[in-house]
Amino acid sequence: MTIRLFVAVPLAPGIELSLPPGAARHAQVRRVQPGDTLCLFDGAGSDWPATVLAVGRSEVSVRIGEPRSVCNELPHEVTLALGMPANERMDMLVEKATELGVARLQPLLTERSVLRLSGERAERKREHWQAVAQAACEQCGRARVPVVEPVRPLAAWLPLAPQGLRLLLSPGAQAHRLPGQAAQLAPGAAVCTLSGPEGGLTAAEEAAALAAGFVATGLGPRVLRAETAPLAVLAWLALQGDRPAQL
């Protein structure tokens, strides 16, 4: 299997370059040799074949070939905004959401948040989660890397929420299925889900979200964990978007 690596540098046919340190270490761990072919992507939507020219102690140099457009994104621009679950659960959510096709992740601070981040610590976590998304793209074949936004308080983010279908994931919602309009989304339509951390959103936070245009949405009679609920919606949207026309 061809090794697939994300590189945060502009790519162009015929150029020679040294892989960035992270990609070079990955290639060396996989024991690449001169003449081997790698697959590089820079997040702009294409895969780039690259031939290994030389392998040094800390450097791997390659020559870039002709790009191949990759068309495996969801037909909808999906944002997951969520009260951050604690510990490794957020890492898992970022990884799986990337595999399922999320476009943007918005970590939020809410009243019941267990994970409290601010300042440099919040930025270090954001950079870590962005790296998790990049690694997930390498594995799943996506050529566009989801954006992990800076951590924001819920109240500060609500006025900035993306336009389009806004879903508030609430165990108390009367409906136990996605709104009917979600099944009739036009290609390219934006979807944004908002969900709470462990313990959920408070009544006041849910009221603020409803006032901002979110639609309360239930996901069935079972109680889902903070990291499970947004992934359930994303999986449903992914299956709707990926379904062959004849089905």
C-alpha positions as CSV (number, residue, x, y, z in Angstrom):
1,M,0.0,0.0,0.0
2,T,1.3,3.5,-0.9
3,I,2.1,5.6,2.1
4,R,-0.1,8.7,2.2
5,L,1.2,11.8,3.9
6,F,-0.1,15.3,4.7
7,V,2.3,18.1,4.0
8,A,1.5,21.7,4.8
9,V,3.5,23.2,1.9
10,P,2.3,24.2,-1.6
11,L,2.8,21.4,-4.2
12,A,3.3,21.7,-7.9
13,P,4.2,19.2,-10.7
14,G,7.9,18.6,-11.2
15,I,9.3,20.4,-8.1
16,E,11.7,18.7,-5.7
17,L,11.4,19.3,-2.0
18,S,12.4,18.0,1.4
19,L,9.4,16.6,3.3
20,P,8.4,18.6,6.5
21,P,9.8,17.0,9.7
22,G,6.7,15.2,10.7
23,A,6.1,13.7,7.2
24,A,9.8,12.8,6.9
25,R,9.8,10.9,10.2
26,H,6.7,9.0,9.2
27,A,8.3,8.1,5.9
28,Q,11.5,7.0,7.6
29,V,9.6,4.8,10.1
30,R,8.0,3.1,7.2
31,R,11.5,2.5,5.8
32,V,11.0,4.2,2.4
33,Q,13.9,4.0,-0.1
34,P,15.0,6.0,-3.1
35,G,12.7,5.1,-6.0
36,D,9.7,4.4,-3.8
37,T,6.4,6.3,-4.5
38,L,4.6,8.2,-1.9
39,C,1.2,9.9,-2.0
40,L,1.2,13.5,-0.7
41,F,-1.7,15.9,-0.1
42,D,-1.7,19.5,1.1
43,G,-5.4,19.8,2.0
44,A,-6.5,21.6,-1.2
45,G,-8.4,18.6,-2.7
46,S,-5.8,16.6,-4.7
47,D,-3.4,13.7,-4.2
48,W,0.1,14.2,-5.5
49,P,2.3,11.2,-6.4
50,A,5.9,11.7,-5.3
51,T,9.0,9.8,-6.0
52,V,11.6,9.4,-3.2
53,L,14.9,10.8,-4.4
54,A,17.0,10.5,-1.3
55,V,16.7,9.4,2.4
56,G,19.1,11.0,5.0
57,R,19.3,10.8,8.7
58,S,16.5,13.4,9.2
59,E,15.5,14.3,5.7
60,V,13.5,12.7,2.8
61,S,13.6,14.5,-0.5
62,V,11.0,13.8,-3.2
63,R,10.0,14.8,-6.7
64,I,6.3,15.7,-7.2
65,G,4.3,14.3,-10.1
66,E,1.0,15.3,-11.6
67,P,-2.0,15.8,-9.2
68,R,-5.1,13.6,-9.1
69,S,-8.3,15.3,-7.9
70,V,-10.0,13.5,-5.0
71,C,-13.8,13.7,-4.9
72,N,-14.9,12.0,-1.7
73,E,-16.2,14.8,0.4
74,L,-19.8,15.0,1.7
75,P,-22.3,17.0,-0.4
76,H,-23.0,19.1,2.7
77,E,-20.7,21.4,4.7
78,V,-21.1,20.0,8.2
79,T,-19.9,21.7,11.4
80,L,-19.9,20.0,14.7
81,A,-20.0,22.4,17.6
82,L,-19.8,20.7,21.0
83,G,-19.0,21.1,24.6
84,M,-15.6,19.3,24.7
85,P,-15.7,15.8,26.3
86,A,-12.8,15.2,28.6
87,N,-9.6,13.2,28.2
88,E,-9.1,11.0,25.1
89,R,-12.8,11.2,24.1
90,M,-12.2,14.4,22.2
91,D,-9.3,12.8,20.3
92,M,-11.6,9.9,19.3
93,L,-14.4,12.3,18.2
94,V,-12.0,14.4,16.0
95,E,-10.7,11.2,14.4
96,K,-14.0,9.6,13.7
97,A,-15.7,12.9,12.6
98,T,-12.9,13.3,10.1
99,E,-13.4,9.8,8.7
100,L,-17.1,10.5,8.4
101,G,-16.5,13.8,6.4
102,V,-16.9,16.7,8.8
103,A,-15.8,20.0,7.5
104,R,-15.3,22.0,10.7
105,L,-15.1,21.3,14.4
106,Q,-15.9,24.0,17.0
107,P,-14.8,23.1,20.6
108,L,-17.0,25.0,23.1
109,L,-16.8,26.0,26.8
110,T,-20.2,25.5,28.4
111,E,-21.4,25.7,32.0
112,R,-21.1,22.0,32.6
113,S,-17.8,21.5,30.7
114,V,-15.4,19.2,32.6
115,L,-12.5,20.2,30.2
116,R,-11.7,23.9,30.9
117,L,-9.2,25.4,28.4
118,S,-8.0,28.9,27.8
119,G,-5.0,30.8,26.6
120,E,-1.9,28.8,25.5
121,R,-3.2,25.5,26.8
122,A,-6.3,25.9,24.6
123,E,-4.2,26.7,21.6
124,R,-1.9,23.7,22.2
125,K,-5.0,21.4,22.4
126,R,-6.4,22.9,19.2
127,E,-3.1,22.2,17.4
128,H,-3.1,18.6,18.8
129,W,-6.7,18.1,17.5
130,Q,-5.8,19.5,14.1
131,A,-2.9,17.0,13.9
132,V,-5.3,14.2,14.8
133,A,-7.6,15.4,11.9
134,Q,-4.6,15.4,9.5
135,A,-3.6,11.9,10.5
136,A,-7.2,10.7,10.1
137,C,-7.2,12.2,6.6
138,E,-4.0,10.3,5.7
139,Q,-5.7,7.0,6.7
140,C,-9.2,7.5,5.3
141,G,-8.2,9.0,1.9
142,R,-9.7,12.5,2.3
143,A,-7.7,15.3,0.5
144,R,-9.3,18.1,2.5
145,V,-8.5,18.4,6.1
146,P,-11.3,19.6,8.5
147,V,-10.6,22.8,10.3
148,V,-10.5,22.7,14.1
149,E,-11.5,26.1,15.3
150,P,-10.1,27.9,18.5
151,V,-11.9,27.1,21.7
152,R,-14.8,29.5,22.4
153,P,-17.4,30.1,25.1
154,L,-20.8,29.0,23.9
155,A,-22.4,32.4,24.4
156,A,-19.6,34.1,22.3
157,W,-19.9,31.5,19.5
158,L,-23.7,31.5,19.0
159,P,-23.8,34.8,17.0
160,L,-21.0,33.3,14.8
161,A,-22.8,29.9,14.1
162,P,-22.9,29.0,10.4
163,Q,-26.0,29.7,8.4
164,G,-28.0,26.7,7.2
165,L,-29.7,23.9,9.0
166,R,-28.9,24.3,12.7
167,L,-29.6,21.3,14.9
168,L,-29.6,21.4,18.7
169,L,-29.0,17.8,19.9
170,S,-31.2,17.6,23.0
171,P,-32.3,14.4,24.9
172,G,-35.5,16.3,25.9
173,A,-36.6,17.1,22.4
174,Q,-40.0,15.7,21.4
175,A,-38.8,14.5,18.0
176,H,-36.8,11.3,18.1
177,R,-35.5,11.7,14.5
178,L,-33.7,14.2,12.4
179,P,-36.0,17.0,11.1
180,G,-37.7,16.2,7.8
181,Q,-35.8,19.0,6.1
182,A,-32.5,17.3,6.8
183,A,-33.5,14.5,4.3
184,Q,-34.1,17.1,1.6
185,L,-31.0,19.1,1.9
186,A,-29.7,20.5,-1.4
187,P,-26.1,19.6,-2.4
188,G,-23.7,22.1,-0.8
189,A,-26.2,23.1,2.0
190,A,-24.6,23.8,5.4
191,V,-25.5,21.8,8.5
192,C,-24.4,22.7,12.0
193,T,-25.0,20.6,15.1
194,L,-24.7,21.8,18.6
195,S,-24.3,19.4,21.5
196,G,-23.3,19.5,25.1
197,P,-20.5,18.0,27.2
198,E,-20.9,15.3,29.9
199,G,-24.1,16.4,31.7
200,G,-25.4,18.2,28.6
201,L,-26.3,21.8,28.1
202,T,-28.2,23.7,30.7
203,A,-31.8,24.9,30.2
204,A,-30.6,28.4,29.8
205,E,-28.0,27.4,27.2
206,E,-30.6,25.4,25.2
207,A,-32.9,28.4,25.3
208,A,-30.1,30.7,23.9
209,A,-29.5,28.2,21.1
210,L,-33.2,28.0,20.2
211,A,-33.3,31.8,20.1
212,A,-30.3,31.7,17.7
213,G,-32.3,29.6,15.3
214,F,-31.3,26.1,16.3
215,V,-34.0,23.3,16.0
216,A,-34.2,20.9,19.0
217,T,-33.6,17.4,17.8
218,G,-33.8,14.1,19.6
219,L,-31.8,11.0,18.6
220,G,-34.0,8.3,20.1
221,P,-34.9,6.9,23.5
222,R,-31.4,6.0,24.5
223,V,-29.0,8.4,26.3
224,L,-25.9,9.0,24.1
225,R,-22.6,10.1,25.4
226,A,-21.2,13.5,24.6
227,E,-18.9,12.1,21.9
228,T,-21.5,9.7,20.5
229,A,-24.4,12.1,19.7
230,P,-22.7,14.4,17.1
231,L,-21.1,11.4,15.5
232,A,-24.5,9.7,15.1
233,V,-25.9,12.7,13.2
234,L,-22.7,12.9,11.1
235,A,-22.9,9.2,10.2
236,W,-26.6,9.7,9.2
237,L,-25.7,12.6,6.9
238,A,-22.7,10.7,5.5
239,L,-24.9,7.7,4.6
240,Q,-27.5,10.0,3.0
241,G,-24.8,11.8,1.0
242,D,-22.9,8.7,0.0
243,R,-25.9,6.6,-1.0
244,P,-25.9,5.6,-4.7
245,A,-28.7,7.2,-6.7
246,Q,-30.4,3.9,-7.5
247,L,-30.9,3.0,-3.9
